[in-house]
Amino acid sequence: MGAVRFAGAASSLPWFGRMPLRASIAAVVIAQSGSSVRAATLQGWGYNFYGQLGLGTTAQADHPVTLSTDDTVTAFAAGGYHSLVVRNGSVSAAGANDSGQIGDGSTATRNTPSPVPSLGTVTAVAGGGYHSLAIASGAVYAWGQNTYGSLGNGATGSSNSPVAATNLTSGATAIAAGAYHSLAIRNGAAYGWGYNYNGQVGDGTTAMKTSPVAVTSLSTGVTDIAAGAYHSLAVKGGAVYAWGDNSYGELGNGTTSGRTSPVALSGLTSGVSAVAAGQGHSLAIRNGLVYAWGDNAYGQLGDGTTTDRTRPVQISGLSNITGMAAGMTSSYALAADGSLWVWGYNALGELGLGDTTDRLTPTHLLPPSGYRYAGIDADAFGDFAIASMVAVPEPATVALIAFAPLLLRRTRSTRRLQHNLQIDAKSHNSVAKVICLDKTPQLTSQH
């Protein structure tokens, strides 16, 4: 295990905050059938000391292992040492639970998913260092450690079951959880609460916030948010904004000075669709390309070096990227073709490549045959990842209804004529074979 560099403000935390935690015809097609889709699948890999992969064991996995083949999974999240999964609108969680971050009313560690009660239909979840967030019917709920107000309920007492966040009882569309702070988007406006020593809440102060407050200058048009360990990111109008700790240049503004309110990144002022934040590094997708900045001690910026960057740099070799995630010191990108690219720290197998060697540039991680990756998540305080997969549709049986003269030239011969006809059905990769006996076509399918 390599040494971990923590943000400069770590010395202000109590002992548990200072620990080195490692943690998407020409012929006439009349009908089609057989385009079946196998169940969606969750995979996970990396650090599993607390059973956060939910496999019933605490064995570490340096390669993807199947967590679920349940097609009812609609959302999932990786926390520092725990994980969250939403099935049919209900949440279950696994892993460390010393602060009640599992949310099942206990503080017992769970190495298999345990149901979280007292929530309605959940549409989103987020995992922090020691706390969890969820959106149910537009309202934000939280549970786990609350020493610094991370739960947003106006108090500082931890809770092992969900509590409602003050002022966010409707309209919430996105949530993000950092080490000890939380973020949300409500009706296009960004809100923050919790630990704020580095200004990561974004209200222009460094005072702890036990209830959600508006983030300065981000009151409308916010489309994405991300919470790093001690810094925060947002996208507004295609531009990236950052605030909080900046010890390694993770704010991307060319300095290492922290900010208590959002600052715009000069190199990413348009075209950005998503952001992700690790312990001390940041990522953004701009027109399908990936940019990175901040801490690079383990190659988590993917530029082939271990040099920190205070401004965004484009990662070469990556294009058509549709999603991404940032772990503590590792990075992940989801390509449009359903494959993953991974890079950075790998001593605990968090890249899923079957080894424990760090990668300074993106390395391809392919899904099993017949599947494509559809989502990926990791946590700024964690060293494991969870990915969702969907099955590639199986070839369809294509039915053609047409008269022989439309498909083949008439012939006086009674000899059996066989012609192969390539059907333009790209989404099903179908090939139809037309067998003709004089005028009468017979159809067979060839997959």
Secondary structure, DSSP 4 states (H G I P E B T S, - for coil): ----PPPGGGGGS-HHHHS-------S-EEEEE----PPPEEEEEE--TT-TT-SSS---EEEEEEEE--TTEEEEEE-SSEEEEEETTEEEEEE--TTSTT-SSS---EEEEEE--S--SEEEEEE-SSEEEEEETTEEEEEE--TTSTT-SS----EEEEEEPTT-SS-EEEEEE-SSEEEEEETTEEEEEE--TTSTT-SSS-S-EEEEEEPTT-SS-EEEEEE-SSEEEEEETTEEEEEE--TTSTT-SSS---EEEEEE-TT-SSSEEEEEE-SSEEEEEETTEEEEEE--TTSTT-SSS---EEEEEEPTT--SEEEEEE-SSEEEEEETTS-EEEEE--TTSTT-SSS---EEEEEEEPPPTTEEEEEEEE-TT-SEEEEEEEEPPPPPEEEE---HHHHS---S--S-EEEEE----TTTT-EEEEEEETTEEEEEEE-
